[in-house]
Amino acid sequence: MNLPASSRLQFTSDLNICRILNGMWQVSGAHGRINPKTAIETMFKYVDAGFTTWDLADHYGPAEDFIGEFRRHLAATSGEAALSNIQAFTKWVPRPGKMTRKIVEDNIDISRRRMGVESLDLMQFHWWEYRDYNYLDALKYMVELQEEGKIKHLALTNFDTEHLQIIVDNGIKIVSNQVQFSIVDRRPEVKMSQFCEQHNIKLFTYGTVCGGFLSEKYLGQPEPNPMALETVSLRKYKNMIDAWGGWSLFQELLEVLQRIASKHQVSIPNVAVRYILDKPAVGGVIVGGRLGISEHIEDNAKVFNLSLDRDDLEQINTVTQQSQDLFKYIGDCGDEYRR
């Protein structure tokens, strides 16, 4: 499989990435057991198909270890030079509290060891409590580690616009912010996207297919019992759908997306991903895969040959304009984690 040139983004001067990132939250243990050997084998399938960019975190179970093992296998089978074709973006999610240089460096070093790299491609930093300004100290120490070559680029995950502004005003260079963004959850369009465009910061988005709800599987189906949903993702995004407008309106959305998908001979998830990829501030969309259990490599590839026209967008907007204002209901990006 050869993905078109449109599948790539020159994200930074040294990182050319795939615009659909392989999300590794699903190996954390909350989505069922993952066989490590099968997972590594599946990672080769993704990369061979052109999906070379991985999104992970220190707390996603064995995700960082999987990257390290995959890199060792890749170097052994294809040579060290092949490693330059892989991009792995991790996260550090510390508990709030006093941040020292040692605390920060020790945690960065753990990720470096687990992933088998001298320098982390992208460190995406999350902070739980805005009232604790120690996050600025953590970021300033990360800048020092970046200058020493342990981190290539600094990024954030689930920061709101106000605190992203504070970080930028402190002279800290941020290249991306990871936020929830979908046809259902368009909160980034209120403030975040404009700010990021002004400051050359890209958005990496998750929840773009609502954990799988934005798919043919749920079209025409009765409203599921939250307790019967099999993954953490599905339970999380069912709550988001409820806040957005409920199951009946969501069914209207799925019907519209099905018509658009049929017209373009693609799937509903393809339409959902393309819709967000076309947003100006978005650098890439993270699509999760339960490695060795459930992958969508061939289907994801169709996104890059899909072009939504004005009529498609108008049909989608006809439904979404009936929904609740999630920005007023929840707040800015990431506020759902700090309520």
C-alpha positions in Angstrom: 0.0 0.0 0.0 1.4 3.4 -1.0 -0.3 6.4 0.7 -0.4 9.6 -1.4 1.8 12.6 -0.7 -1.2 14.3 1.0 -0.9 11.8 3.8 2.3 13.5 5.0 2.9 16.7 6.9 6.2 18.5 7.4 5.4 19.0 11.1 8.7 20.4 12.1 12.0 20.9 10.1 13.1 17.4 11.2 9.8 15.5 11.5 7.8 14.5 8.5 4.7 12.7 9.8 1.7 10.8 8.7 -1.5 12.8 9.2 -3.3 9.8 10.7 -1.4 8.9 13.9 -1.6 5.4 15.3 -3.1 5.8 18.8 -1.8 3.5 21.5 -4.2 4.2 24.3 -5.8 0.9 23.5 -2.8 -1.1 24.7 -3.2 0.5 28.2 -5.2 -2.4 29.5 -8.6 -0.6 29.6 -9.6 -2.1 26.3 -8.8 -5.7 26.8 -5.5 -7.7 26.9 -3.0 -7.2 24.1 -0.5 -9.9 23.2 2.9 -8.2 23.0 4.3 -10.4 20.2 1.2 -9.9 18.0 1.2 -6.2 18.8 4.8 -5.8 17.5 4.0 -7.8 14.4 1.0 -5.6 13.7 3.1 -2.4 14.2 5.1 -3.5 11.2 1.9 -3.7 9.1 1.1 -0.1 10.0 4.5 1.2 9.1 4.7 -0.9 5.9 1.4 0.7 4.8 2.8 4.2 5.4 1.3 4.9 8.9 4.6 5.7 10.5 3.6 8.0 13.3 2.7 6.8 16.8 0.9 8.5 19.7 1.5 7.1 23.2 2.1 8.1 26.8 4.0 7.1 29.9 0.8 5.8 31.4 -0.5 3.8 28.4 0.6 0.5 29.9 3.4 -1.1 27.8 3.1 1.4 24.9 6.5 3.0 25.4 8.0 -0.5 25.8 6.3 -1.6 22.5 7.9 1.3 20.7 11.3 0.3 22.1 10.9 -3.3 21.1 9.5 -2.4 17.7 12.5 -0.1 17.1 14.9 -2.9 18.0 13.2 -5.3 15.6 13.1 -2.7 12.8 16.8 -2.0 13.2 17.7 -5.7 13.2 15.7 -6.4 10.1 16.0 -3.2 8.1 19.1 -1.5 9.5 19.5 1.5 11.8 18.7 3.9 8.9 15.1 2.7 8.9 14.5 4.1 12.4 14.5 7.6 10.9 11.2 6.8 9.2 9.4 6.3 12.5 8.0 9.0 14.7 6.9 8.3 18.2 5.1 11.0 20.3 4.9 10.3 24.0 3.4 12.1 26.9 4.4 12.9 30.5 1.4 13.1 32.9 2.8 13.8 36.4 0.9 14.4 39.6 0.8 18.1 40.4 3.2 19.3 43.0 6.7 20.8 43.2 8.7 20.2 40.1 12.5 20.0 40.4 15.0 19.5 37.6 15.7 16.0 38.9 12.0 15.0 38.9 11.6 16.1 35.3 14.8 14.7 34.0 14.3 11.3 35.8 10.9 10.9 34.1 12.1 12.0 30.7 15.0 9.5 31.1 12.5 6.7 31.9 10.6 7.3 28.6 13.9 7.5 26.7 15.0 4.2 28.0 11.7 2.5 27.5 11.5 3.7 23.9 15.1 3.1 23.1 15.9 6.6 21.9 18.6 9.2 22.7 16.1 12.0 22.1 12.3 12.0 22.3 10.7 13.1 19.1 7.9 15.0 20.9 7.1 15.3 24.6 3.5 16.1 25.1 3.0 17.5 28.6 -0.3 17.3 30.6 -1.1 19.0 33.9 -4.1 18.2 36.0 -4.4 21.4 38.1 -4.1 24.9 36.7 -4.1 26.5 40.1 -0.8 24.8 40.7 1.7 26.9 38.7 4.4 24.3 39.0 3.6 23.3 35.4 5.6 26.3 34.3 8.7 25.1 36.2 8.2 21.6 34.7 8.1 23.1 31.2 11.2 25.3 31.8 13.2 22.3 32.9 12.0 20.5 29.8 13.3 23.4 27.7 16.7 22.8 29.4 16.5 19.1 28.5 15.6 20.0 25.0 18.6 22.2 24.7 20.7 19.3 25.9 19.3 17.0 23.2 17.1 14.7 25.3 13.9 16.1 23.7 13.5 17.3 20.2 10.2 19.2 20.5 7.9 20.3 23.3 4.1 19.9 23.1 1.0 19.9 25.3 -2.0 17.7 25.7 -5.4 18.9 26.9 -4.4 22.5 27.7 -7.0 25.2 27.3 -6.4 28.3 25.3 -5.9 30.5 28.4 -3.1 28.4 29.8 -1.6 27.8 26.4 -1.4 31.6 26.1 0.4 31.8 29.5 2.9 29.2 28.4 3.6 31.0 25.1 3.9 34.3 27.0 6.6 32.7 29.2 8.7 32.2 26.0 8.2 28.4 25.9 8.1 27.1 22.3 5.2 24.7 21.9 4.7 23.0 18.5 1.4 21.2 19.2 -1.5 20.6 21.6 -3.5 17.4 21.7 -7.2 17.9 22.1 -10.5 16.2 21.6 -12.0 17.3 18.3 -14.8 15.7 16.3 -18.0 16.4 14.4 -19.7 16.0 17.8 -17.2 18.0 19.8 -16.2 21.1 18.0 -15.1 23.1 21.0 -11.6 23.8 19.5 -13.2 26.0 16.9 -14.3 28.5 19.5 -10.9 29.8 20.7 -8.2 27.2 20.4 -7.9 26.9 16.6 -7.5 30.6 16.0 -4.8 30.9 18.7 -2.9 28.0 17.3 -3.0 29.3 13.8 -1.6 32.6 15.0 1.3 31.0 16.9 2.1 28.2 14.4 0.9 25.5 16.8 -0.7 22.4 15.4 -3.5 20.4 16.9 -3.4 16.7 17.1 -6.9 15.4 17.7 -8.3 12.4 19.4 -11.9 11.2 19.9 -12.5 12.1 16.2 -14.5 8.9 15.6 -15.9 9.1 19.2 -14.3 5.8 20.2 -16.0 4.0 17.3 -19.5 5.5 17.7 -19.1 7.4 14.4 -19.3 4.2 12.4 -21.8 2.0 10.5 -21.9 -0.3 13.6 -24.2 2.1 15.5 -26.4 3.4 12.6 -30.0 2.4 13.2 -29.2 0.8 16.6 -31.1 1.3 19.8 -29.4 3.4 22.4 -26.8 1.3 24.3 -26.8 0.8 28.0 -23.6 2.5 29.2 -22.9 -0.5 31.5 -22.9 -2.8 28.5 -20.3 -0.9 26.5 -17.1 -3.0 26.3 -14.4 -0.3 26.3 -13.5 2.8 28.3 -13.5 4.8 25.1 -17.1 3.8 24.3 -18.3 4.7 27.8 -16.5 8.0 27.6 -17.9 9.1 24.2 -21.4 7.9 25.0 -21.4 10.5 27.7 -20.1 13.1 25.2 -22.9 12.2 22.8 -25.5 12.5 25.6 -24.2 16.0 26.4 -24.1 17.0 22.7 -27.7 16.2 21.9 -28.6 12.6 22.7 -29.0 9.4 20.8 -31.9 10.5 18.5 -29.9 13.4 17.1 -26.8 11.3 16.9 -28.8 8.8 14.7 -29.7 11.7 12.4 -26.0 12.6 12.2 -25.1 9.0 11.4 -27.7 8.9 8.6 -26.2 12.0 7.0 -22.7 10.6 7.3 -23.8 7.3 5.7 -25.2 9.2 2.7 -22.0 11.1 2.3 -19.9 8.0 2.8 -21.9 6.1 0.2 -21.6 9.0 -2.3 -17.8 8.9 -2.0 -17.6 5.1 -1.6 -15.9 5.3 1.8 -16.9 4.6 5.4 -18.5 6.8 8.0 -15.2 6.9 10.0 -13.4 8.1 6.9 -15.9 11.0 6.6 -15.5 11.8 10.3 -11.7 11.9 10.1 -11.6 13.9 6.8 -13.9 16.5 8.3 -11.4 17.2 11.1 -8.3 16.8 9.0 -9.6 19.7 6.8 -9.7 22.1 9.8 -6.9 24.7 9.3 -5.1 24.2 12.6 -5.2 20.4 12.6 -1.9 18.7 11.9 -3.1 15.2 12.4 -5.9 12.9 13.7 -5.2 10.1 16.1 -7.0 6.9 15.3 -6.6 4.1 17.9 -6.0 0.5 17.1 -6.2 -2.5 19.4 -3.0 -4.0 18.1 -3.5 -7.6 17.1 -7.2 -7.4 17.8 -8.8 -4.6 15.7 -7.0 -2.6 13.1 -8.3 -0.4 10.2 -5.3 0.1 8.1 -6.9 -0.3 4.6 -10.0 1.7 5.7 -7.9 4.6 7.2 -6.0 4.9 3.9 -9.2 5.9 2.1 -9.2 9.1 4.0 -6.4 10.5 1.9 -8.3 10.2 -1.3 -11.5 11.7 0.1 -12.6 15.2 -0.6 -15.7 16.6 1.1 -17.6 19.1 -1.0 -19.8 22.1 0.1 -23.0 20.0 0.0 -21.4 17.4 2.3 -20.5 20.1 4.8 -23.9 21.7 4.6 -25.6 18.4 5.3 -23.4 17.9 8.4 -24.0 21.4 9.6 -27.7 21.0 9.3 -27.6 18.4 12.0 -24.8 19.8 14.2 -26.5 23.2 14.5 -29.3 21.4 16.4 -26.9 20.2 19.1 -26.0 21.7 22.5 -23.1 24.2 22.8 -20.5 22.0 24.4 -18.2 24.9 24.9 -20.8 26.5 27.2 -21.7 23.1 28.8 -18.2 21.7 29.4 -15.7 24.6 28.7 -12.6 24.9 26.6 -10.4 22.0 25.4 -9.5 19.7 28.3 -11.8 21.3 30.8 -13.7 17.9 31.1 -10.6 16.6 32.9 -10.5 19.5 35.5 -14.2 20.0 36.5 
